[in-house]
Amino acid sequence: NNGEIAYNDIHLSQMAQEVRYGFMGKVNVAIIEACEVTP
């Protein structure tokens, strides 16, 4: 890792506040993981 990629693995409930207050800087790309569980 050359330190060229910024990576952050935080709980989803904390993400909105971190982005809102500018802790993430300018966000250009987001990779979102989602799944669906059905009976």
Backbone bond lengths (Angstrom), bond angles and torsions (degrees), N, CA, C in turn:
res aa  C-N    CA-C-N  psi(-1)  N-CA   C-N-CA  omega(-1)  CA-C   N-CA-C  phi
1 N - - - 1.447 - - 1.516 108.59 -
2 N 1.296 115.96 117.60 1.466 121.96 178.09 1.519 112.97 -84.10
3 G 1.325 117.14 2.61 1.458 120.28 -178.00 1.517 113.03 74.05
4 E 1.327 116.78 20.26 1.458 120.93 -177.99 1.522 113.09 -86.78
5 I 1.308 117.34 -17.05 1.461 122.45 -177.35 1.529 108.33 -112.60
6 A 1.326 116.07 126.31 1.462 120.11 175.00 1.523 108.09 -84.94
7 Y 1.316 117.19 129.10 1.461 122.10 -177.75 1.511 108.58 -133.18
8 N 1.321 115.39 136.80 1.454 120.30 178.84 1.511 108.06 -143.33
9 D 1.316 117.12 127.99 1.461 122.05 -179.92 1.525 108.12 -118.98
10 I 1.325 115.98 87.69 1.460 120.40 179.81 1.524 109.00 -118.18
11 H 1.313 115.83 165.03 1.463 120.97 179.28 1.523 109.62 -65.34
12 L 1.319 116.15 140.70 1.458 122.12 -176.94 1.528 112.41 -54.43
13 S 1.328 117.68 -34.45 1.466 120.42 -178.49 1.528 112.24 -66.31
14 Q 1.314 118.63 -19.26 1.460 122.03 -179.74 1.526 112.82 -94.53
15 M 1.314 117.32 -17.34 1.465 121.39 -172.24 1.531 113.24 -61.98
16 A 1.334 118.20 -47.18 1.470 120.79 -176.15 1.524 111.48 -58.29
17 Q 1.314 117.21 -44.26 1.462 120.25 -179.12 1.529 110.92 -66.97
18 E 1.319 117.52 -40.80 1.469 120.55 179.29 1.526 111.08 -61.77
19 V 1.342 116.80 -41.67 1.464 120.63 178.49 1.525 110.24 -69.15
20 R 1.335 116.62 -44.24 1.466 121.58 -177.79 1.529 111.93 -58.76
21 Y 1.324 117.03 -40.53 1.462 120.58 -177.86 1.523 113.33 -88.40
22 G 1.326 117.11 3.31 1.454 120.15 173.67 1.514 115.94 84.32
23 F 1.340 118.15 11.24 1.463 120.09 179.84 1.524 112.21 -67.10
24 M 1.319 117.14 -22.64 1.462 121.33 -178.43 1.525 112.65 -92.25
25 G 1.318 117.69 -4.74 1.459 119.91 -174.85 1.518 109.03 70.44
26 K 1.316 116.47 -156.77 1.460 120.57 178.04 1.527 108.52 -81.77
27 V 1.313 116.25 120.97 1.464 121.41 -179.03 1.524 108.54 -91.40
28 N 1.327 116.99 117.83 1.462 122.48 179.25 1.521 111.99 -97.35
29 V 1.321 116.61 -35.48 1.465 121.81 -175.51 1.517 108.35 -141.11
30 A 1.321 116.05 139.24 1.464 121.09 174.15 1.518 108.61 -131.26
31 I 1.313 116.32 136.35 1.460 121.58 174.94 1.519 106.48 -107.73
32 I 1.310 115.88 116.47 1.457 122.45 -175.89 1.522 108.89 -109.25
33 E 1.320 115.91 130.77 1.456 120.67 176.70 1.521 108.19 -103.54
34 A 1.301 116.28 132.81 1.463 120.85 179.24 1.520 109.11 -141.30
35 C 1.312 115.41 150.99 1.461 119.42 175.22 1.529 108.12 -145.65
36 E 1.290 115.00 160.54 1.457 121.17 179.17 1.525 107.83 -126.04
37 V 1.312 115.44 132.74 1.460 120.39 177.00 1.517 106.93 -114.92
38 T 1.317 116.82 118.31 1.460 121.31 179.50 1.520 108.89 -123.41
39 P 1.321 115.88 149.66 1.476 118.82 179.74 1.519 112.64 -70.84
